[in-house]
Amino acid sequence: MVAVTAEELTPDPAPKAGITITGLGVGASIVNVWRTADGRRKPVRGARRILMNDASFVTDWDVPTNRRVSYEVEVLSGPNGPARANAEAVTVPSDCSWLMDPFVPQTAIPVFGLRKNKGDIYLRSQALAALEYGADISMFNVMGSKEPMALFGERMAEKGLDLSMGTRSAEENTKLKALLNSTSGFLFRPGPELEGLDLDGSMFIAIPSPVQLPVDVGYGGEMTWWDLKADTVMAPTIKVLTATFTYGDVQMLFTTYGQKQDAMAGRTYLDDLKNPLG
């Protein structure tokens, strides 16, 4: 019988959770791993429709900190058939926020709400002072009516997040600059000092144009302000769909387009891209 346990792992280079899955049975199993935090159920990044054999271990680098988090394993197919299992809730502690490249955990840097030590990277006073939740609205004037018609889109996640930061250490400034130069997409996990803002525990954000403002470098100082404006985006993925069949392979098996349609009955276009031979 499938079983799952979750645990807090050593926070090096950043806080994370480990999920141990056992009892799948000998043979290939296709598995989803889900995480629930703050009432939101999301797949663990990189752990959807993954192949496992009997037992496996998954590291969740995106786990929200200082919040009760539960994990569910969903077995889609395998030697013992479909199944589900839930782990006891776990809390991963942290005394600060974290900013990192979601694909390179080693780039993770701690971010503090208030500066306590010279080497801290900390949020400036104006950071996160306002949160914008936009929605696409299209207005259409109707002939003969004073009232236009409006089409509404879904309310978006936070946009225009002010994550302005400051550093007083040349070493930490270099580390932050290297991270910002490595990518435009980041994972931001708010720390305990930001609990009152009702932010998602794992926020994937885009920062297109960071602005560096050295304050007193000309006088031998090391203070630097960073103006960072971010928008919340979907979690990134590096999975790539590649063709494994050629047009010639399909042409050899199907003489007419009608035969191809019959073979694809009940399947989606994506199914056809994965296996055009039916």
Backbone bond lengths (Angstrom), bond angles and torsions (degrees), N, CA, C in turn:
res aa  C-N    CA-C-N  psi(-1)  N-CA   C-N-CA  omega(-1)  CA-C   N-CA-C  phi
1 M - - - 1.469 - - 1.529 109.34 -
2 V 1.341 115.50 135.34 1.461 119.96 -178.12 1.525 110.48 -66.35
3 A 1.343 115.72 140.34 1.459 122.05 178.79 1.520 108.65 -140.47
4 V 1.340 115.86 153.49 1.467 120.15 -178.13 1.528 109.02 -142.96
5 T 1.336 116.04 139.24 1.460 122.10 173.96 1.524 108.17 -131.09
6 A 1.325 115.90 150.14 1.462 121.73 179.14 1.521 108.90 -126.11
7 E 1.334 116.08 147.88 1.454 120.62 -178.34 1.520 110.15 -150.11
8 E 1.324 115.05 154.71 1.458 121.63 172.15 1.520 108.05 -77.90
9 L 1.340 116.58 134.97 1.457 121.29 178.77 1.523 110.40 -106.85
10 T 1.321 116.17 159.53 1.459 121.45 179.55 1.517 110.34 -53.11
11 P 1.346 118.58 126.66 1.474 121.11 -175.51 1.522 113.03 -76.09
12 D 1.306 116.17 64.91 1.458 120.63 178.64 1.526 108.00 -137.30
13 P 1.329 120.77 111.26 1.460 126.38 8.83 1.535 114.79 -87.81
14 A 1.349 117.65 -3.96 1.462 120.93 -179.66 1.521 108.25 -154.93
15 P 1.350 118.38 159.92 1.466 120.32 178.20 1.519 111.46 -58.78
16 K 1.314 115.98 143.82 1.464 121.33 -178.55 1.525 109.01 -158.45
17 A 1.316 115.43 167.76 1.462 121.57 177.61 1.515 109.18 -123.79
18 G 1.315 115.68 150.22 1.461 121.13 177.21 1.512 110.36 -116.23
19 I 1.321 117.42 135.20 1.464 122.86 -179.34 1.530 107.81 -118.45
20 T 1.334 116.30 118.97 1.459 122.24 179.12 1.523 109.10 -103.09
21 I 1.315 116.36 126.69 1.465 122.45 -177.19 1.517 108.28 -118.97
22 T 1.326 117.22 126.94 1.462 121.95 -179.45 1.526 110.11 -134.14
23 G 1.328 115.38 168.72 1.459 121.32 173.45 1.503 115.51 76.31
24 L 1.334 117.39 23.13 1.462 119.74 179.90 1.528 112.13 -75.81
25 G 1.326 116.89 -24.04 1.447 120.39 -175.55 1.520 111.02 96.37
26 V 1.318 115.77 152.43 1.467 120.66 -177.89 1.523 109.65 -74.34
27 G 1.315 115.34 122.43 1.456 121.61 -176.58 1.520 109.85 131.04
28 A 1.311 115.80 174.21 1.460 121.00 -175.56 1.527 111.38 -77.42
29 S 1.337 115.35 129.08 1.465 121.88 173.81 1.521 108.91 -122.60
30 I 1.319 117.17 139.44 1.461 122.39 175.44 1.525 107.35 -101.69
31 V 1.347 115.62 124.08 1.462 120.66 -166.57 1.527 111.16 -132.16
32 N 1.336 115.77 142.73 1.464 123.37 166.53 1.523 108.53 -110.74
33 V 1.333 116.22 141.68 1.471 121.17 174.27 1.526 107.44 -118.31
34 W 1.345 116.01 123.13 1.459 121.76 -176.80 1.524 110.26 -111.97
35 R 1.342 115.54 147.76 1.462 122.50 176.26 1.526 108.95 -121.98
36 T 1.331 117.46 133.29 1.461 122.08 176.39 1.519 108.83 -118.27
37 A 1.337 116.29 123.56 1.456 123.06 177.78 1.521 108.51 -145.56
38 D 1.313 117.44 137.90 1.467 122.50 -179.26 1.521 111.72 54.60
39 G 1.334 116.72 33.66 1.452 121.00 178.50 1.509 114.98 77.15
40 R 1.337 117.98 4.75 1.462 121.41 -179.60 1.534 109.55 -109.29
41 R 1.314 115.92 126.89 1.470 122.05 -179.79 1.524 108.85 -101.60
42 K 1.327 115.58 119.71 1.458 120.69 -178.44 1.524 109.55 -135.11
43 P 1.333 117.11 153.27 1.462 118.26 175.69 1.525 110.76 -73.46
44 V 1.307 116.48 143.92 1.459 120.34 172.28 1.521 107.53 -67.20
45 R 1.324 115.88 128.72 1.467 120.21 -175.34 1.533 110.55 -59.67
46 G 1.344 114.38 128.21 1.461 120.40 -179.01 1.515 114.04 84.38
47 A 1.337 117.76 4.05 1.469 120.11 -176.76 1.524 111.57 -124.85
48 R 1.332 116.32 40.54 1.463 121.04 173.12 1.520 108.80 -111.63
49 R 1.336 114.83 128.79 1.461 122.33 179.21 1.533 110.58 52.75
50 I 1.329 115.25 47.45 1.464 118.97 178.24 1.521 109.17 -96.24
51 L 1.323 116.14 154.22 1.462 123.21 -176.19 1.521 109.36 -92.74
52 M 1.325 116.53 126.80 1.463 122.33 177.16 1.511 109.40 -130.29
53 N 1.349 115.56 158.59 1.464 121.40 178.88 1.518 108.54 -134.13
54 D 1.306 117.54 107.16 1.455 125.82 176.89 1.526 113.29 70.85
55 A 1.358 117.55 -56.15 1.457 121.02 -179.36 1.516 109.31 -150.69
56 S 1.342 115.91 157.57 1.467 119.33 -179.83 1.527 109.27 -160.76
57 F 1.330 114.89 170.04 1.458 121.61 179.94 1.523 108.19 -135.65
58 V 1.342 116.68 131.96 1.456 122.68 -178.27 1.529 108.44 -122.21
59 T 1.330 116.57 132.60 1.459 121.79 175.60 1.521 109.27 -100.89
60 D 1.333 116.23 125.13 1.465 121.37 178.86 1.523 108.30 -102.31
61 W 1.332 115.83 98.59 1.467 121.62 179.39 1.525 112.31 -77.75
62 D 1.341 116.99 -13.00 1.467 121.06 -175.37 1.520 112.92 -97.71
63 V 1.313 118.37 3.78 1.464 121.02 -172.43 1.533 110.93 -57.84
64 P 1.341 117.70 130.18 1.468 120.00 174.66 1.526 110.31 -61.70
65 T 1.310 116.64 144.27 1.462 120.49 -178.94 1.526 110.91 -97.01
66 N 1.324 114.92 153.82 1.473 122.98 176.49 1.526 112.97 59.72
67 R 1.321 117.28 27.75 1.462 122.08 178.86 1.528 108.79 -137.18
68 R 1.322 115.92 147.36 1.469 119.17 176.52 1.525 108.95 -70.18
69 V 1.307 114.87 126.23 1.459 121.50 -176.77 1.521 108.41 -127.55
70 S 1.317 116.83 133.55 1.465 121.44 176.77 1.519 109.90 -120.05
71 Y 1.307 115.41 152.89 1.471 121.88 -178.01 1.518 110.24 -123.95
72 E 1.334 114.40 144.15 1.457 121.64 177.80 1.524 108.66 -129.70
73 V 1.311 115.75 135.04 1.463 121.39 175.52 1.529 108.20 -105.26
74 E 1.307 115.70 127.42 1.459 122.29 179.21 1.530 108.56 -116.08
75 V 1.313 115.87 111.78 1.466 121.17 178.26 1.524 107.92 -89.87
76 L 1.327 115.77 113.97 1.465 119.99 -178.76 1.521 111.57 -79.49
77 S 1.325 116.64 -39.16 1.458 121.13 177.93 1.521 108.46 -159.28
78 G 1.323 116.17 152.89 1.455 120.32 179.67 1.513 111.17 171.17
79 P 1.333 117.14 -175.74 1.475 120.87 -177.66 1.523 113.17 -58.19
80 N 1.344 116.95 -33.45 1.463 120.03 -179.24 1.528 112.75 -100.69
81 G 1.339 116.38 10.33 1.452 120.49 177.86 1.521 113.06 80.45
82 P 1.336 117.59 -178.25 1.469 121.23 179.27 1.534 111.16 -62.30
83 A 1.332 115.80 145.54 1.463 119.95 -179.51 1.523 109.42 -162.29
84 R 1.335 115.83 164.79 1.460 122.52 175.47 1.528 108.94 -136.97
85 A 1.332 115.38 150.32 1.458 120.65 175.61 1.520 108.94 -151.75
86 N 1.334 116.58 145.62 1.458 121.99 -178.46 1.523 110.21 -120.32
87 A 1.332 115.42 142.91 1.458 121.45 176.51 1.520 109.55 -97.39
88 E 1.316 117.02 154.85 1.455 120.94 173.73 1.521 109.53 -64.63
89 A 1.322 115.46 145.85 1.468 120.57 -176.88 1.525 110.47 -61.77
90 V 1.330 115.02 147.70 1.459 122.05 179.86 1.522 108.45 -133.15
91 T 1.322 117.56 150.54 1.460 123.14 176.13 1.515 108.87 -121.92
92 V 1.326 116.75 125.52 1.463 122.35 179.20 1.526 107.68 -100.88
93 P 1.323 118.76 111.08 1.467 120.83 -174.96 1.526 112.72 -79.49
94 S 1.315 115.49 152.93 1.468 121.69 173.01 1.524 108.08 -160.53
95 D 1.331 116.93 142.66 1.461 120.50 179.42 1.520 112.70 -98.08
96 C 1.346 117.16 10.94 1.461 120.52 -178.50 1.519 109.57 -154.95
97 S 1.338 116.38 175.18 1.460 122.53 172.87 1.529 108.26 -86.37
98 W 1.347 115.19 167.55 1.466 120.04 -179.76 1.520 109.75 -136.01
99 L 1.339 115.32 137.62 1.461 122.51 176.35 1.519 107.02 -125.85
100 M 1.338 116.84 130.69 1.467 119.49 -176.42 1.519 111.05 -156.91
101 D 1.319 114.73 160.07 1.452 121.55 167.99 1.527 106.23 -73.49
102 P 1.340 119.03 120.96 1.466 120.05 -174.71 1.523 114.09 -61.38
103 F 1.342 117.93 -20.69 1.451 120.51 179.40 1.528 113.36 -95.22
104 V 1.337 117.13 -10.15 1.469 120.72 -177.22 1.527 108.02 -132.74
105 P 1.331 118.61 85.93 1.463 120.75 -177.50 1.525 113.47 -58.40
106 Q 1.327 117.50 -25.82 1.460 120.31 -179.04 1.524 112.61 -65.13
107 T 1.332 117.80 -13.30 1.466 120.76 179.05 1.523 112.37 -85.58
108 A 1.338 118.45 -2.68 1.460 122.17 -173.61 1.528 111.53 -59.16
109 I 1.330 115.35 134.60 1.462 120.38 176.94 1.528 108.78 -128.15
110 P 1.344 117.84 139.10 1.466 120.78 176.69 1.523 111.05 -75.93
111 V 1.324 115.97 139.03 1.460 122.25 178.84 1.527 107.76 -124.97
112 F 1.335 116.93 126.49 1.457 121.59 -176.23 1.527 110.54 -103.78
113 G 1.329 115.36 148.08 1.456 120.13 178.37 1.520 112.37 -69.34
114 L 1.327 115.96 -32.18 1.460 121.92 177.76 1.520 108.23 -135.69
115 R 1.331 116.44 143.91 1.460 119.62 179.21 1.520 110.07 -73.02
116 K 1.332 115.32 127.38 1.458 121.17 179.01 1.528 111.40 -115.61
117 N 1.331 115.39 -32.94 1.460 120.43 -178.71 1.517 109.02 -130.29
118 K 1.318 117.38 161.19 1.461 121.65 -178.01 1.519 111.44 -60.42
119 G 1.327 117.28 -35.14 1.459 119.95 -175.67 1.514 115.09 -84.48
120 D 1.339 118.29 3.49 1.463 120.39 -177.71 1.525 111.93 -74.67
121 I 1.329 115.48 142.38 1.463 122.05 162.59 1.530 105.33 -95.06
122 Y 1.317 117.24 122.58 1.454 119.55 -169.55 1.526 110.70 -134.65
123 L 1.340 115.16 154.30 1.456 121.71 177.74 1.521 109.46 -76.81
124 R 1.328 115.71 135.68 1.461 120.22 177.55 1.528 110.19 -75.35
125 S 1.321 115.72 166.44 1.460 120.82 -172.20 1.529 113.20 -59.84
126 Q 1.362 117.21 -33.09 1.464 118.96 -177.13 1.527 113.15 -84.18
127 A 1.330 117.88 -5.20 1.462 120.54 -176.98 1.528 111.03 -63.41
128 L 1.341 115.62 136.80 1.460 123.04 176.28 1.530 112.96 56.48
129 A 1.331 116.66 27.15 1.461 120.18 178.21 1.526 111.14 -70.58
130 A 1.333 117.45 -26.22 1.468 121.31 179.20 1.517 109.01 -143.82
131 L 1.326 116.43 143.43 1.458 122.50 178.75 1.523 108.87 -120.73
132 E 1.312 116.22 132.83 1.470 121.45 -177.88 1.527 109.33 -109.00
133 Y 1.344 115.20 131.25 1.464 121.24 178.41 1.529 107.58 -122.08
134 G 1.297 116.64 90.63 1.458 120.76 -174.85 1.519 112.92 -83.97
135 A 1.320 114.94 164.43 1.466 122.19 175.02 1.521 107.85 -147.34
136 D 1.318 116.95 141.66 1.462 121.35 177.14 1.533 109.41 -76.78
137 I 1.332 116.01 124.78 1.466 121.41 178.16 1.523 108.60 -129.89
138 S 1.316 116.55 123.57 1.467 121.66 178.02 1.523 108.85 -109.03
139 M 1.350 116.13 127.60 1.463 121.96 -178.20 1.526 110.11 -104.85
140 F 1.338 116.28 134.59 1.457 121.68 -179.72 1.531 108.50 -129.25
141 N 1.320 115.80 124.33 1.467 119.97 175.78 1.526 109.67 -77.57
142 V 1.327 115.60 135.00 1.456 121.96 -178.84 1.527 108.50 -105.92
143 M 1.337 116.71 123.23 1.457 120.22 -178.64 1.531 110.10 -61.08
144 G 1.336 114.51 128.60 1.457 120.13 178.93 1.518 114.02 89.28
145 S 1.329 117.92 2.51 1.462 120.78 179.71 1.527 109.55 -130.22
146 K 1.330 115.56 140.16 1.462 119.97 177.25 1.529 112.36 -78.65
147 E 1.312 115.78 -15.33 1.454 119.75 -176.38 1.531 110.24 -103.38
148 P 1.318 118.03 119.86 1.465 119.90 177.90 1.530 110.56 -73.64
149 M 1.307 114.54 163.95 1.461 120.77 176.52 1.524 108.01 -99.67
150 A 1.320 116.63 139.40 1.465 121.25 -178.29 1.526 109.76 -120.60
151 L 1.328 115.06 135.92 1.458 121.62 172.74 1.518 107.49 -108.81
152 F 1.323 116.25 125.68 1.450 121.27 -173.58 1.529 110.79 -107.04
153 G 1.327 115.78 138.28 1.445 121.08 172.11 1.520 110.20 -97.92
154 E 1.308 116.56 172.54 1.465 121.24 -179.10 1.528 110.35 -67.68
155 R 1.315 115.97 144.13 1.465 120.96 177.00 1.522 109.42 -65.45
156 M 1.330 115.72 126.09 1.452 120.84 -175.30 1.533 112.04 -82.07
157 A 1.322 115.65 162.79 1.465 121.01 173.33 1.522 109.17 -70.02
158 E 1.317 115.84 179.07 1.462 121.14 -173.95 1.529 112.08 -55.33
159 K 1.339 115.03 133.74 1.462 121.30 175.07 1.530 108.69 -125.63
160 G 1.310 115.59 158.91 1.454 119.76 177.19 1.514 113.26 63.07
161 L 1.338 117.03 31.43 1.456 120.61 179.55 1.519 110.10 -63.17
162 D 1.309 116.66 124.61 1.454 121.24 175.89 1.523 108.02 -88.72
163 L 1.318 115.98 106.91 1.461 121.45 178.67 1.524 110.08 -112.75
164 S 1.314 116.65 39.92 1.455 120.72 -178.48 1.526 110.35 -59.06
165 M 1.325 115.42 133.79 1.457 121.52 -175.97 1.512 111.04 -127.59
166 G 1.310 114.83 163.64 1.450 121.16 177.14 1.513 110.73 -135.43
167 T 1.333 116.76 149.58 1.461 121.97 174.54 1.529 108.55 -133.98
168 R 1.311 115.43 146.76 1.465 121.14 175.14 1.525 111.14 -119.75
169 S 1.315 116.29 10.29 1.457 121.45 -178.94 1.512 109.24 -125.79
170 A 1.335 116.38 131.50 1.462 119.65 178.85 1.521 110.78 -61.68
171 E 1.316 117.18 -35.17 1.463 120.93 -179.46 1.521 111.03 -65.55
172 E 1.343 117.20 -48.11 1.458 120.02 -179.95 1.523 111.78 -68.53
173 N 1.314 117.33 -34.19 1.461 120.30 177.19 1.522 110.61 -63.81
174 T 1.323 116.55 -41.11 1.459 120.76 177.45 1.516 111.22 -63.70
175 K 1.343 116.19 -39.75 1.467 120.45 -179.99 1.530 110.60 -64.94
176 L 1.351 116.96 -44.28 1.458 120.55 179.38 1.525 110.77 -65.45
177 K 1.316 117.03 -41.15 1.470 120.48 179.54 1.518 110.86 -63.27
178 A 1.331 117.21 -41.08 1.461 120.54 179.23 1.523 111.17 -62.96
179 L 1.352 116.70 -40.06 1.461 119.93 178.01 1.521 110.99 -64.29
180 L 1.333 117.78 -46.42 1.464 121.21 -178.46 1.520 111.96 -65.90
181 N 1.326 117.10 -28.29 1.466 120.64 178.30 1.521 112.60 -79.95
182 S 1.340 117.13 -15.99 1.464 119.82 -173.83 1.523 112.82 -82.23
183 T 1.332 117.88 -25.27 1.458 120.37 -175.77 1.525 109.34 -163.25
184 S 1.338 116.91 168.47 1.469 121.92 173.64 1.519 111.63 -108.98
185 G 1.346 116.87 -5.76 1.452 121.49 179.08 1.522 109.83 -113.74
186 F 1.341 116.79 134.55 1.449 120.84 -173.18 1.522 111.06 -136.77
187 L 1.326 114.66 160.71 1.456 121.99 169.19 1.517 107.43 -108.19
188 F 1.352 116.32 123.54 1.463 121.86 177.84 1.515 108.33 -117.77
189 R 1.336 116.15 122.43 1.466 121.26 177.88 1.529 108.73 -114.12
190 P 1.333 116.92 108.96 1.465 120.35 -176.88 1.527 111.83 -62.66
191 G 1.330 115.53 141.96 1.450 121.75 178.75 1.519 112.38 -92.30
192 P 1.338 117.15 -175.73 1.468 121.40 -175.59 1.524 113.45 -63.89
193 E 1.338 118.04 -24.80 1.465 120.11 -178.99 1.523 112.66 -72.55
194 L 1.352 116.93 -9.30 1.464 121.22 -178.89 1.526 112.10 -113.56
195 E 1.316 117.96 16.65 1.456 121.71 -175.35 1.526 112.60 -60.14
196 G 1.316 118.35 -34.07 1.455 120.96 -175.83 1.514 115.01 -71.52
197 L 1.328 118.12 -6.44 1.469 121.13 -176.33 1.526 113.22 -91.54
198 D 1.332 117.91 -4.41 1.461 121.91 178.07 1.535 111.25 56.28
199 L 1.325 116.20 45.43 1.461 121.20 177.18 1.520 110.00 -87.40
200 D 1.336 115.95 152.26 1.452 120.99 174.23 1.525 108.55 -62.51
201 G 1.326 117.32 143.71 1.453 120.73 -177.27 1.504 114.18 -67.36
202 S 1.337 117.52 -26.44 1.466 122.82 176.65 1.523 107.68 -128.95
203 M 1.325 117.09 109.27 1.455 121.99 -176.15 1.526 109.49 -114.81
204 F 1.328 115.83 116.31 1.458 119.75 173.47 1.527 107.06 -89.78
205 I 1.309 115.74 123.61 1.463 120.35 -171.58 1.521 110.62 -128.96
206 A 1.325 115.43 154.36 1.459 122.83 174.59 1.521 108.53 -113.07
207 I 1.327 116.20 129.58 1.468 122.05 177.57 1.530 106.96 -122.97
208 P 1.337 117.86 92.75 1.468 119.50 -174.45 1.520 114.11 -71.86
209 S 1.329 119.21 -35.00 1.475 120.48 -171.65 1.527 111.37 -139.65
210 P 1.333 118.30 80.72 1.471 119.10 174.10 1.527 110.63 -69.41
211 V 1.334 116.34 142.08 1.466 121.78 -178.41 1.526 108.52 -116.44
212 Q 1.321 116.37 123.12 1.456 122.03 179.65 1.529 109.61 -98.77
213 L 1.346 116.11 129.12 1.459 121.39 -177.27 1.533 109.89 -128.06
214 P 1.347 117.76 88.36 1.469 118.66 175.81 1.526 109.78 -64.04
215 V 1.327 117.16 128.00 1.462 121.18 -172.27 1.516 112.56 -84.98
216 D 1.317 117.86 -53.36 1.457 119.58 -174.27 1.526 112.37 -135.92
217 V 1.336 115.52 35.57 1.458 119.78 -178.75 1.525 110.94 -61.33
218 G 1.324 117.03 -34.10 1.451 121.07 -177.85 1.524 113.03 -63.56
219 Y 1.336 116.63 -20.52 1.465 120.94 -179.90 1.533 111.38 -105.45
220 G 1.325 115.56 17.41 1.458 119.66 178.09 1.512 114.80 86.72
221 G 1.336 117.67 8.26 1.454 120.51 179.66 1.521 112.36 -84.36
222 E 1.334 115.85 173.04 1.463 121.02 -177.90 1.525 111.87 -124.46
223 M 1.339 118.93 5.46 1.461 120.89 -178.29 1.520 110.74 -72.10
224 T 1.334 115.87 135.20 1.461 122.13 178.01 1.521 109.08 -138.50
225 W 1.346 116.56 131.94 1.460 122.01 171.79 1.528 108.32 -95.53
226 W 1.323 115.42 142.87 1.465 121.38 173.90 1.525 107.62 -122.74
227 D 1.340 117.06 118.60 1.465 122.04 174.45 1.524 108.25 -92.33
228 L 1.323 116.42 112.33 1.459 122.13 -176.70 1.521 109.19 -122.24
229 K 1.323 117.20 118.65 1.457 123.15 175.55 1.529 107.79 -111.28
230 A 1.327 116.39 125.63 1.459 120.48 -172.20 1.519 111.68 -129.11
231 D 1.321 115.82 152.26 1.466 123.34 172.33 1.528 108.38 -120.05
232 T 1.330 116.12 140.62 1.457 120.63 176.73 1.526 109.54 -73.79
233 V 1.332 116.40 134.11 1.467 121.71 -178.46 1.529 109.05 -132.10
234 M 1.325 116.50 175.02 1.464 121.52 176.93 1.522 110.32 -71.38
235 A 1.317 115.42 156.22 1.460 120.29 177.98 1.527 109.84 -61.88
236 P 1.322 117.94 134.87 1.471 119.97 -179.22 1.523 111.44 -76.21
237 T 1.306 115.76 160.87 1.457 121.46 177.33 1.514 109.22 -142.78
238 I 1.317 115.82 152.11 1.464 119.24 178.15 1.528 110.96 -114.94
239 K 1.343 116.68 11.35 1.455 119.14 177.38 1.527 109.51 -71.42
240 V 1.318 116.04 136.48 1.460 121.79 -176.44 1.516 108.93 -126.41
241 L 1.327 116.22 135.56 1.461 121.98 176.59 1.522 109.05 -94.15
242 T 1.317 116.76 122.00 1.467 121.08 -179.61 1.519 109.95 -122.73
243 A 1.316 115.87 147.69 1.458 121.56 179.05 1.525 110.19 -77.28
244 T 1.334 116.10 134.58 1.461 120.51 177.45 1.530 111.75 -114.08
245 F 1.332 116.48 2.93 1.461 121.08 179.03 1.527 108.97 -128.06
246 T 1.306 116.31 153.20 1.454 121.23 177.55 1.527 109.76 -104.48
247 Y 1.330 115.26 164.64 1.462 120.23 177.07 1.530 110.16 -60.27
248 G 1.321 116.01 -33.78 1.464 120.06 179.14 1.517 112.24 -64.18
249 D 1.347 116.73 -37.33 1.467 119.84 177.92 1.524 110.88 -60.69
250 V 1.337 115.95 -44.50 1.467 120.38 -179.98 1.522 110.56 -66.61
251 Q 1.326 117.05 -40.88 1.461 121.76 -177.43 1.530 111.19 -63.83
252 M 1.331 117.29 -32.29 1.466 120.73 -179.63 1.526 112.29 -68.42
253 L 1.345 117.76 -28.82 1.456 121.20 -174.76 1.525 113.69 -97.39
254 F 1.338 117.24 -23.95 1.459 120.59 -176.22 1.518 109.70 -122.50
255 T 1.341 115.29 120.72 1.461 119.96 179.72 1.516 111.02 -82.10
256 T 1.341 116.80 -37.89 1.466 120.87 -178.30 1.526 110.11 -123.16
257 Y 1.341 115.35 161.38 1.461 120.87 177.58 1.526 110.44 -66.98
258 G 1.335 117.01 -29.40 1.461 120.83 178.19 1.522 111.48 -63.16
259 Q 1.321 116.97 -38.10 1.464 120.23 177.26 1.537 110.56 -63.84
260 K 1.313 115.44 -38.28 1.468 119.80 178.61 1.530 109.90 -66.19
261 Q 1.333 117.59 -41.51 1.461 121.04 178.40 1.521 111.50 -62.46
262 D 1.346 116.97 -41.21 1.464 120.80 179.42 1.530 110.67 -62.97
263 A 1.328 116.26 -39.44 1.468 120.23 -179.22 1.515 111.81 -68.81
264 M 1.339 116.46 -26.42 1.465 120.37 -177.38 1.525 113.06 -97.64
265 A 1.317 118.73 10.07 1.464 121.72 -178.37 1.533 110.38 -58.30
266 G 1.330 115.36 127.87 1.454 120.53 177.49 1.508 115.12 81.08
267 R 1.315 118.11 3.36 1.458 121.23 -179.63 1.530 109.79 -110.86
268 T 1.316 116.77 160.54 1.459 121.92 -177.76 1.528 110.52 -92.70
269 Y 1.343 114.59 169.56 1.463 119.90 177.56 1.520 111.24 -62.63
270 L 1.356 116.17 -36.44 1.456 119.67 178.55 1.523 110.93 -67.30
271 D 1.339 116.95 -36.37 1.471 119.89 174.80 1.523 110.41 -59.92
272 D 1.322 116.56 -39.71 1.463 120.30 -179.17 1.529 111.24 -67.28
273 L 1.343 116.39 -36.95 1.462 119.07 178.01 1.533 110.98 -65.24
274 K 1.340 115.88 -36.95 1.458 119.87 -179.37 1.542 111.69 -72.09
275 N 1.326 115.40 -39.14 1.466 118.80 -177.10 1.518 109.43 -146.90
276 P 1.324 117.88 83.14 1.466 120.95 -176.40 1.528 113.77 -71.68
277 L 1.316 117.26 -7.16 1.447 119.45 -179.75 1.533 112.06 -87.29
278 G 1.327 116.15 -1.15 1.451 119.77 176.74 1.508 112.69 83.05
